Amino acid sequence: MTSKILSKERIIKTAMNLINHQEQLNFTKLSKILGTRAQALYNYFPDITAIKVAVAAQFYKDLEVRLRADLLGLTDEQAVKIFSNVAVQYSLGKFYLVQQIISIPPDRLHDAEFEQSFRSLQLILIGLLKPIVKIESEQLVISRMIFNLIIGEILCAGYGRFDNALINTRDSFNQMLEKILSDQNK
């Protein structure tokens, strides 16, 4: 009976909920919430890190859905700015998930679903950059710069490192993004 109610999707959703509520993620806690035994989870995931990787993949998929909705009909620099700001705000709203994703050891991130979900985000941004940046190798470099800016903003703003009365975090982020994009118009 348990196998009928238990699924990877349900485990991932429950894990995301635990993380969002700052609760310790482990098989015992997950199994209690799911109404099963911890051993049943091993049929779906070999360990807690594999669950975190699946959570990361789902996080990126959810972000992609959000981005596609917010970018509908937008192009050029406006779309790149929306992409960047939505990615930051969405991630800050789920900062505990982001912390868990960052804590995954790099050697454990070689998962096809995870890599595909992140690659989808990269392809969206590169597609937005194509009308602005004509050379393919430069599109890759600019997309990496923007991803670095986004990730840095999430971490520094999430930990309160950019709190300053001189300029608010969002304004400074937008100014940095503007500098990256204005360099493409020269």
C-alpha positions as CSV (number, residue, x, y, z in Angstrom):
1,M,0.0,0.0,0.0
2,T,2.8,2.4,0.8
3,S,4.2,2.2,-2.7
4,K,0.9,3.5,-4.1
5,I,1.0,6.7,-2.0
6,L,4.7,7.3,-2.1
7,S,6.4,8.8,-5.1
8,K,9.6,10.7,-6.0
9,E,7.5,13.9,-6.5
10,R,5.8,13.6,-3.1
11,I,9.1,13.0,-1.4
12,I,10.7,16.0,-3.1
13,K,7.7,18.3,-2.3
14,T,7.8,17.2,1.3
15,A,11.6,17.7,1.5
16,M,11.2,21.2,0.0
17,N,8.5,22.0,2.6
18,L,10.8,20.8,5.4
19,I,13.7,22.9,4.1
20,N,11.5,26.0,3.7
21,H,10.4,25.6,7.3
22,Q,14.1,25.4,8.4
23,E,13.7,21.8,9.6
24,Q,16.4,19.2,9.5
25,L,16.1,17.1,6.4
26,N,16.6,13.4,7.1
27,F,14.9,10.1,6.2
28,T,13.3,9.7,9.6
29,K,11.5,13.1,9.6
30,L,10.5,12.7,5.9
31,S,9.1,9.2,6.5
32,K,7.1,10.4,9.5
33,I,5.5,13.2,7.5
34,L,4.9,10.9,4.5
35,G,3.4,8.2,6.8
36,T,5.8,5.5,5.9
37,R,9.1,3.9,7.2
38,A,12.4,5.5,6.5
39,Q,13.5,2.3,4.7
40,A,10.8,2.9,2.1
41,L,12.5,6.1,0.9
42,Y,15.6,4.1,-0.1
43,N,13.5,2.7,-3.0
44,Y,13.5,6.2,-4.4
45,F,16.7,7.8,-3.2
46,P,19.9,6.2,-2.0
47,D,20.7,9.0,0.5
48,I,19.7,12.5,1.7
49,T,22.1,14.1,-0.7
50,A,20.3,12.5,-3.6
51,I,17.0,14.1,-2.3
52,K,18.8,17.5,-2.1
53,V,19.9,17.1,-5.7
54,A,16.3,16.3,-6.7
55,V,15.1,19.3,-4.7
56,A,17.6,21.5,-6.6
57,A,16.4,20.2,-9.9
58,Q,12.8,20.9,-8.9
59,F,13.7,24.4,-7.7
60,Y,15.3,25.2,-11.1
61,K,12.2,23.8,-12.9
62,D,9.9,25.9,-10.8
63,L,12.1,29.0,-11.4
64,E,12.0,28.2,-15.1
65,V,8.2,28.2,-15.1
66,R,8.1,31.5,-13.2
67,L,10.6,33.1,-15.6
68,R,8.8,31.9,-18.7
69,A,5.6,33.4,-17.4
70,D,7.2,36.7,-16.5
71,L,9.2,37.0,-19.7
72,L,6.3,36.3,-22.0
73,G,6.4,38.9,-24.9
74,L,9.6,40.7,-23.6
75,T,12.8,41.0,-25.5
76,D,16.2,42.6,-25.5
77,E,17.7,44.3,-22.4
78,Q,14.3,44.6,-20.7
79,A,13.9,40.8,-20.8
80,V,17.5,40.3,-19.4
81,K,16.7,42.6,-16.6
82,I,13.4,40.9,-15.8
83,F,15.1,37.5,-15.9
84,S,17.8,38.6,-13.5
85,N,15.5,40.4,-11.0
86,V,13.0,37.5,-11.0
87,A,15.8,35.0,-10.5
88,V,17.1,37.0,-7.5
89,Q,13.7,37.7,-5.9
90,Y,12.4,34.1,-6.4
91,S,15.6,32.7,-4.9
92,L,15.5,35.1,-1.9
93,G,11.9,34.1,-1.3
94,K,13.2,30.5,-1.0
95,F,16.5,31.3,0.5
96,Y,16.6,28.2,2.8
97,L,16.3,26.0,-0.3
98,V,19.1,27.9,-2.0
99,Q,21.3,27.3,1.1
100,Q,20.6,23.6,0.8
101,I,21.3,23.6,-2.9
102,I,24.6,25.3,-2.3
103,S,25.6,22.8,0.4
104,I,25.4,19.9,-2.1
105,P,29.0,18.6,-2.7
106,P,30.0,19.4,-6.3
107,D,30.8,15.7,-7.1
108,R,27.2,14.8,-6.4
109,L,25.7,17.2,-8.9
110,H,26.3,14.9,-11.9
111,D,22.6,14.1,-12.2
112,A,20.9,14.3,-15.6
113,E,17.7,15.8,-14.3
114,F,19.6,18.4,-12.2
115,E,21.9,19.3,-15.1
116,Q,18.9,19.6,-17.5
117,S,17.0,21.9,-15.2
118,F,19.9,24.2,-14.8
119,R,20.8,24.1,-18.5
120,S,17.3,25.2,-19.3
121,L,17.8,28.4,-17.3
122,Q,21.1,29.0,-19.1
123,L,19.5,28.6,-22.5
124,I,16.7,31.0,-21.6
125,L,19.3,33.7,-20.7
126,I,21.5,33.0,-23.8
127,G,18.4,33.2,-25.9
128,L,17.6,36.6,-24.4
129,L,21.2,37.8,-25.0
130,K,21.3,36.8,-28.7
131,P,19.7,40.0,-30.0
132,I,22.1,42.1,-27.8
133,V,25.3,40.1,-28.2
134,K,26.0,38.8,-31.7
135,I,29.1,36.6,-31.0
136,E,28.3,33.2,-29.5
137,S,31.3,33.0,-27.3
138,E,30.5,36.5,-25.9
139,Q,26.9,35.4,-25.2
140,L,28.4,32.6,-23.0
141,V,30.7,35.0,-21.2
142,I,27.9,37.6,-20.6
143,S,25.5,34.9,-19.5
144,R,28.1,33.7,-17.0
145,M,28.7,37.2,-15.8
146,I,25.0,37.7,-15.2
147,F,24.7,34.3,-13.5
148,N,27.6,35.3,-11.2
149,L,25.9,38.6,-10.5
150,I,22.6,36.8,-9.7
151,I,24.2,34.2,-7.4
152,G,26.3,36.8,-5.7
153,E,23.3,39.0,-5.1
154,I,21.3,36.1,-3.7
155,L,24.0,35.1,-1.3
156,C,25.0,38.5,-0.2
157,A,21.5,39.9,0.1
158,G,20.2,36.7,1.7
159,Y,22.8,36.9,4.4
160,G,22.3,40.7,4.8
161,R,25.8,41.5,3.6
162,F,24.6,44.4,1.3
163,D,22.6,46.3,3.9
164,N,23.7,49.9,3.5
165,A,21.9,53.2,3.8
166,L,23.8,54.7,0.9
167,I,22.1,52.5,-1.7
168,N,19.6,49.7,-1.4
169,T,20.5,46.2,-2.5
170,R,18.0,46.1,-5.4
171,D,19.2,49.5,-6.9
172,S,22.8,48.5,-6.7
173,F,22.0,45.1,-8.4
174,N,20.2,46.9,-11.2
175,Q,23.1,49.4,-11.6
176,M,25.6,46.5,-11.9
177,L,23.3,44.7,-14.4
178,E,23.0,48.0,-16.4
179,K,26.8,48.3,-16.6
180,I,27.1,44.7,-18.0
181,L,24.4,45.4,-20.6
182,S,25.6,48.9,-21.5
183,D,29.1,47.5,-22.3
184,Q,27.4,45.5,-25.0
185,N,26.1,48.6,-26.8
186,K,29.6,50.1,-27.2
